[in-house]
Amino acid sequence: MGKYISKAAKDEVLAAVKAGMKVSDAAIQHKVGIKAIYRWLRETADGSGTSILEMNKLRRKNAELKEIIGLLTLERERSKKNQLRA
């Protein structure tokens, strides 16, 4: 069985990961196992019942979609300008 991690230390690790720190970096910095952190993340849910892992996945996907929309918007604007010049 592993070592005991206090609630304060666990909350500190989860807050760091939620703020954007990589799980591997948090594990090294706080001397905690990566598997333990992932288990905590799955168990931890906000008020809506969504785990931090799910929230981070959704944030990454949202950022990807925003980037795609931005690229398509730029492409559309360039196309409009080229049509006006022709």
C-alpha positions as CSV (number, residue, x, y, z in Angstrom):
1,M,0.0,0.0,0.0
2,G,1.2,3.5,-0.8
3,K,2.0,6.4,1.5
4,Y,-0.7,8.5,3.0
5,I,-1.4,11.8,1.3
6,S,-3.0,14.6,3.3
7,K,-6.2,16.2,2.0
8,A,-4.4,19.5,1.7
9,A,-1.6,18.0,-0.4
10,K,-4.2,16.2,-2.6
11,D,-6.1,19.4,-3.1
12,E,-2.9,21.3,-3.9
13,V,-2.0,18.7,-6.6
14,L,-5.5,18.7,-8.1
15,A,-5.6,22.6,-8.1
16,A,-2.2,22.6,-10.0
17,V,-3.5,20.1,-12.6
18,K,-6.8,22.0,-12.9
19,A,-4.8,25.2,-13.5
20,G,-3.0,23.5,-16.5
21,M,0.0,21.7,-15.0
22,K,0.8,18.4,-16.7
23,V,0.0,15.4,-14.5
24,S,3.5,14.0,-14.9
25,D,5.0,17.4,-13.7
26,A,2.6,17.5,-10.7
27,A,3.5,13.9,-9.8
28,I,7.2,14.7,-9.8
29,Q,6.8,18.1,-8.0
30,H,4.6,16.6,-5.2
31,K,6.2,13.2,-5.1
32,V,2.9,11.4,-5.8
33,G,2.2,8.6,-8.3
34,I,0.7,9.4,-11.6
35,K,-1.9,6.7,-11.3
36,A,-3.0,8.2,-7.9
37,I,-3.5,11.6,-9.5
38,Y,-5.5,10.2,-12.4
39,R,-7.6,8.3,-9.8
40,W,-8.2,11.5,-7.9
41,L,-9.1,13.3,-11.1
42,R,-11.7,10.7,-12.0
43,E,-13.2,10.8,-8.5
44,T,-13.2,14.6,-8.3
45,A,-16.2,16.3,-9.9
46,D,-17.3,19.8,-9.9
47,G,-20.9,20.9,-9.0
48,S,-22.2,19.6,-12.4
49,G,-20.8,16.1,-11.9
50,T,-18.1,16.5,-14.5
51,S,-14.6,15.3,-13.6
52,I,-11.6,17.5,-14.0
53,L,-10.3,15.1,-16.7
54,E,-13.5,15.5,-18.7
55,M,-13.4,19.2,-18.3
56,N,-9.8,19.4,-19.6
57,K,-10.7,17.2,-22.5
58,L,-13.6,19.5,-23.4
59,R,-11.4,22.6,-23.0
60,R,-8.8,21.1,-25.4
61,K,-11.5,20.1,-27.9
62,N,-13.0,23.6,-27.6
63,A,-9.7,25.2,-28.3
64,E,-9.2,23.0,-31.4
65,L,-12.6,23.9,-32.7
66,K,-12.0,27.6,-32.2
67,E,-8.8,27.3,-34.1
68,I,-10.5,25.6,-37.0
69,I,-13.3,28.2,-37.0
70,G,-10.7,31.0,-37.1
71,L,-8.8,29.4,-40.0
72,L,-12.1,28.9,-41.9
73,T,-13.1,32.5,-41.3
74,L,-9.7,33.8,-42.5
75,E,-10.0,31.6,-45.6
76,R,-13.5,33.0,-46.3
77,E,-12.4,36.6,-45.9
78,R,-9.5,36.1,-48.3
79,S,-11.8,34.4,-50.8
80,K,-14.2,37.5,-50.6
81,K,-11.3,39.9,-51.1
82,N,-10.1,37.9,-54.1
83,Q,-13.6,37.9,-55.6
84,L,-13.8,41.7,-55.2
85,R,-10.5,42.2,-57.0
86,A,-11.5,40.0,-59.9
